[in-house]
Amino acid sequence: MQIYAINLSTGFTLRAKSAKSDIMERKISHLSRNFTLQGLLCGTHYEMTLTAYNNAGNSEPSETLQVRTTGSSEYILKENNVMCIWIDNQ
């Protein structure tokens, strides 16, 4: 019998979708301790999921996170108003 070790996560894929935009998909390194998602619209509801991946494939998506950015929906968030996601992969 051969036993193969499954590597820890190689990285993560963050997906964000709003009614007003296409799906945003960002790859995040497994070495990252945090990630800043830029380009979100103010005053907009988003659905976000996170999956892990490695050479064995992809995980199931996380529970969907429902979030809303602050402000009025006519503006794109400025650099100092971004959403940060912390990843605890220990």
Backbone hydrogen bonds, N-H to C=O, Kabsch-Sander energy under -0.5 kcal/mol:
donor,donor_aa,acceptor,acceptor_aa,energy
7,N,5,A,-0.6
10,T,53,Y,-3.0
11,G,53,Y,-1.7
12,F,28,I,-2.8
13,T,51,T,-2.7
14,L,26,R,-2.8
15,R,13,T,-0.5
15,R,49,T,-2.6
16,A,24,M,-2.4
17,K,47,E,-2.0
21,S,18,S,-0.9
24,M,16,A,-3.3
26,R,14,L,-2.5
28,I,12,F,-3.0
30,H,10,T,-1.5
32,S,29,S,-1.4
35,F,85,I,-1.7
37,L,35,F,-0.6
37,L,83,M,-2.4
38,Q,36,T,-0.7
42,C,75,Y,-3.3
43,G,70,T,-1.3
44,T,41,L,-0.8
46,Y,67,V,-3.2
47,E,17,K,-2.6
48,M,65,L,-2.4
49,T,15,R,-2.1
51,T,13,T,-2.0
53,Y,11,G,-2.4
54,N,57,G,-2.1
57,G,54,N,-1.6
59,S,52,A,-2.9
62,S,50,L,-1.8
65,L,48,M,-3.1
66,Q,64,T,-0.6
67,V,46,Y,-2.6
67,V,65,L,-0.6
69,T,44,T,-2.2
75,Y,72,S,-1.4
77,L,40,L,-2.5
81,N,78,K,-2.2
83,M,37,L,-1.1
85,I,35,F,-2.8
87,I,33,R,-1.2
88,D,86,W,-0.5
89,N,87,I,-0.8
